[in-house]
Structures are given as structure tokens and as C-alpha cells.
Amino acid sequence: MKELADRIIDHYERHARDWDADRNRHVGSWNDKPWHDRFIAALPPAASVLDLGCGSGHPVARNMVERGLHVTGVDSSPSLISLCRRRLPDQDWLVGDMRSLRLRRQFDGILAWDSFFHLTPDDQRRMFSVFAQHAASSTVLMFNSGPDYGEAVGDYRGDHLYHASLSADEYTELLDGIGFDVIVHAIEDWATGGGRTVWLARGRAKRTLQNEGSLTPRRHASPAAARGP
């Protein structure tokens, strides 16, 4: 399976034009738009969004830009990033691998849509540190996965297409470990997500030093009290 996973970057570069055409064939009624609208509604006005595996920028990034957001898109395919730069030149577009991303910036929203699930289980686990490094206080995170733990191989234009997923319990634990609470977890949502399994989460607000000072335990507090709730 790892060999198939390693082919994903080449797969999207090779099929960039076809993928773009297929994704935008029915753009007026794209079947996962309600989730993207929900993601945008959870963000503050003029929010910054990190779009991991941004593809060609249409329709997802375009929808965000039309709603007043600023997008930094990352994709491993130079051909897809070229389309993004041509279509949405006022946004930031980077050719890169999400697994090794280190931008030294934080974002109000992080999106890994139809991309994260192409990573192996171990790479998905490691991605949560990437999410954390690029998350500001109360960042909204949305990604999609499989319905349960496992690996699967689909087909696109005659080529094998690798997918993987962790279990729901492990995703919940990983999110909690980087300070995120699950807002919604929808399994195989055919009504508003084209059958996708979706995770929408929000980072817990980071305490300021002033707030932390008010929570400092008294000198003679017991060990249990010092740990807090």
C-alpha cells in the first residue's frame, strides 16, 4: 500500500488538467459546497485560511475569496498551483508537501479537503503537529477522512488512487491532543457532502499570561488543587 501512497503526488501532477475539468464540470451545484459554507460561517470576517492540498483553486478557494477570506494554498502539483496563480493572483500559492510544511505563520482557518485522506495512517498522525504549528487561537479546522480505520484503493482515469483513514476515536484523541474540540463529525454525508466523512473542529482559546496569572495556585495549595480540574 505504501507504494501506492507514494504515487499520489505524481498522480495529481499527471492528471492535473483532467482533475480540474472534472471538479468544475458541475461547479454550479458542487455536492460538498454546504460544508465549505459552514466552514466559512465559523470564521471571523476577512479570515486567513491555510488550504492544504488546494488543487486548482476552483471551486473551493474561489468560494472563500468571494466571501472575503484570504487564502494561502499549498499543493504538491506545480500544474495545479499554476492554475491557482492565474485564477486568483491576489492570494498566496505555494508548491509544497503538506507533511513538511513550516510557514512560521498562524491562520484563522485550516482546510485539508480531499487531500488529507491520501496520506498513510502514520503521515496523518504526524499531520496534527503541522495543524498545531499553523493554528492561531480558536482556529477552525476542517478535513475529511474515511468512515473508519483502514486503507482503500480507488481508480481515477485508469490509475490507482490510494486513500486511508484512522478510526473516529483516534481522530478525536489527536484533535484533543493539539487543543481542538470537535464541532461536527459527519459519517458518509450524502445529503450535503457527496458521501464524504467530515470533521469540523475548533481550537480551544489560548489563555493569555494575564489570565494564567489569575489561575496560579496558592503556595499552600494541595497537590490535587495545584493540578486543577
ChimeraX attribute file (.defattr): number of C-alpha atoms within 10 A of each C-alpha:
attribute: neighborCount
match mode: 1-to-1
recipient: residues
	/A:1	12
	/A:2	9
	/A:3	8
	/A:4	16
	/A:5	19
	/A:6	14
	/A:7	15
	/A:8	20
	/A:9	14
	/A:10	12
	/A:11	17
	/A:12	21
	/A:13	17
	/A:14	13
	/A:15	17
	/A:16	20
	/A:17	15
	/A:18	13
	/A:19	18
	/A:20	18
	/A:21	14
	/A:22	11
	/A:23	16
	/A:24	15
	/A:25	11
	/A:26	11
	/A:27	14
	/A:28	9
	/A:29	9
	/A:30	16
	/A:31	16
	/A:32	17
	/A:33	18
	/A:34	13
	/A:35	16
	/A:36	18
	/A:37	14
	/A:38	12
	/A:39	19
	/A:40	21
	/A:41	11
	/A:42	17
	/A:43	18
	/A:44	13
	/A:45	11
	/A:46	15
	/A:47	18
	/A:48	20
	/A:49	26
	/A:50	25
	/A:51	24
	/A:52	26
	/A:53	24
	/A:54	28
	/A:55	31
	/A:56	30
	/A:57	26
	/A:58	19
	/A:59	18
	/A:60	21
	/A:61	25
	/A:62	17
	/A:63	16
	/A:64	22
	/A:65	18
	/A:66	9
	/A:67	15
	/A:68	14
	/A:69	22
	/A:70	20
	/A:71	26
	/A:72	18
	/A:73	25
	/A:74	25
	/A:75	25
	/A:76	21
	/A:77	25
	/A:78	18
	/A:79	18
	/A:80	25
	/A:81	25
	/A:82	17
	/A:83	19
	/A:84	26
	/A:85	17
	/A:86	11
	/A:87	14
	/A:88	17
	/A:89	11
	/A:90	12
	/A:91	15
	/A:92	15
	/A:93	22
	/A:94	18
	/A:95	16
	/A:96	17
	/A:97	14
	/A:98	20
	/A:99	17
	/A:100	10
	/A:101	15
	/A:102	10
	/A:103	9
	/A:104	7
	/A:105	10
	/A:106	18
	/A:107	22
	/A:108	24
	/A:109	28
	/A:110	27
	/A:111	24
	/A:112	20
	/A:113	21
	/A:114	16
	/A:115	20
	/A:116	22
	/A:117	21
	/A:118	24
	/A:119	22
	/A:120	22
	/A:121	18
	/A:122	11
	/A:123	13
	/A:124	21
	/A:125	15
	/A:126	14
	/A:127	19
	/A:128	16
	/A:129	16
	/A:130	17
	/A:131	25
	/A:132	18
	/A:133	17
	/A:134	19
	/A:135	25
	/A:136	19
	/A:137	15
	/A:138	19
	/A:139	26
	/A:140	27
	/A:141	27
	/A:142	23
	/A:143	19
	/A:144	23
	/A:145	27
	/A:146	21
	/A:147	18
	/A:148	15
	/A:149	14
	/A:150	13
	/A:151	18
	/A:152	13
	/A:153	14
	/A:154	10
	/A:155	9
	/A:156	11
	/A:157	9
	/A:158	7
	/A:159	13
	/A:160	16
	/A:161	18
	/A:162	22
	/A:163	24
	/A:164	23
	/A:165	24
	/A:166	20
	/A:167	15
	/A:168	17
	/A:169	11
	/A:170	14
	/A:171	18
	/A:172	16
	/A:173	14
	/A:174	18
	/A:175	21
	/A:176	15
	/A:177	13
	/A:178	16
	/A:179	18
	/A:180	23
	/A:181	19
	/A:182	17
	/A:183	12
	/A:184	12
	/A:185	16
	/A:186	16
	/A:187	18
	/A:188	17
	/A:189	14
	/A:190	13
	/A:191	11
	/A:192	15
	/A:193	20
	/A:194	13
	/A:195	16
	/A:196	22
	/A:197	18
	/A:198	21
	/A:199	21
	/A:200	21
	/A:201	25
	/A:202	24
	/A:203	22
	/A:204	16
	/A:205	12
	/A:206	12
	/A:207	10
	/A:208	8
	/A:209	9
	/A:210	8
	/A:211	10
	/A:212	10
	/A:213	10
	/A:214	8
	/A:215	11
	/A:216	10
	/A:217	14
	/A:218	9
	/A:219	7
	/A:220	8
	/A:221	10
	/A:222	10
	/A:223	9
	/A:224	8
	/A:225	11
	/A:226	14
	/A:227	9
	/A:228	9
	/A:229	5
